[in-house]
Amino acid sequence: MDIRQTITDKIIAMLEKGGNEFRARWTAAAKRGFPTNGKTGAAYQGVNVLILWDEAIERGYASNVWMTYKQAEGMGANVRKGEKGTMACFFEMKPRKAGEADQGDGEEGSKPGFFPMCKAFWLFNVAQIDGLPESFAVPVEPANEFNPIEEAERLLAASGIPTRHGFDKAFYSPATDTICLPDRERFTSPETYYATRAHEAIHATGSKNRLNRQFGKRFGDDAYAVEELIAEIGAAMVVGHLGFVDATIEGHAAYLESWLKVLKNDKTAIFTASKQAGLAFDFIIGKTQAEARAE
C-alpha cells in the first residue's frame, strides 16, 4: 500500500466535496480543539489533524480523543466488534543504503544520508471503545429538558435495534448494527428526536438479519438516495402512527435534490420506495404488536 497516496487521495476526496463544505466541517471539528491521544494526552500533528477532524465529523463522534487498539486494551477497555480504525501516519527516518543517492524527498526535517519512511497506524475514537474510565465520557450540554413519550419509547425499543447516544449526528452503522444518535436533550423537541430515531430505525430494517433490503444494479449510483427516501417515507409512517404531526427529521433536508433526480429518472422509483418503506414500517409495528400479545 502506498500510504502517502492513500492519505493524499483521502484529502482530495474531502476537497472535492466543495470548498464551503470541507471548510465548515473542519471548522466545526476545530472548535473542540486538536485531536489528542487518550493515553498520552499528546496532540496529533500535521495531516493527521485533518484526517481525524474529518473522521470525527463524518462519523458523528462528539470527542476528539483517540487511541490505538493496544492502548485501549492496556487500559482494560475494548474496541467494539465491527468498529473500523482510522488510518493515520508518521514518518521514520531511515538510513539510505550504501551508494544510494538522495532522491529529493522534499520532506521537512530530512537529513543527508537518510530518507523519511511513511508508516501507517490505526486509531479508534473513544466513542468506539467500551470500558474506558468515566473521565473519557464526553460532557453533555443539555439544550432542552427531555420528556420521554412512553408510546414512542415502547414502539422503537420493541424493534430490538441497539441504540446508542452521545454522537454529533444521527446515523445507522451497518458494521455494528447500531443506531447512533446525539443525546436526547440536544433535539429541538421529543417528537423530533423520535422522528429522527425512526428514520434510522427504518434504515436498520434493511440489514441482512432483518428485511435484507437490496437493489442490485437497478438504481446504480442513486441507490443511496433511494434508501434515504425509503427511510424518510418509513419514518413519516411511524410518526404518523404516533400522531406526531409537527415532527421533523433533523439534518435530512439536503437529500431533496437527490430524491428529485431519482424520481425524474425513474417513474417507478417512488412505488419501490413506498413499498419498501411500508415493509419496514410493518416490521417495526409488528414487533410492538407481538410484544403486546406476549403480555
WOMO-V140996 format. One record per helix or strand of 2 or more residues. SS is the DSSP state (a for helix, b for strand). FROM is the first residue (numbers start at 1). TO is the last residue. If there is no record, write none. Layout:
SS/FROM/TO
SS/FROM/TO
//
This chain:
a/3/15
a/19/30
b/36/37
a/47/59
b/65/67
a/69/74
b/78/79
b/86/95
b/114/125
a/126/128
b/129/130
a/134/136
a/150/158
b/162/165
b/171/173
b/178/181
a/184/186
a/190/205
a/220/242
a/253/265
a/269/294
//
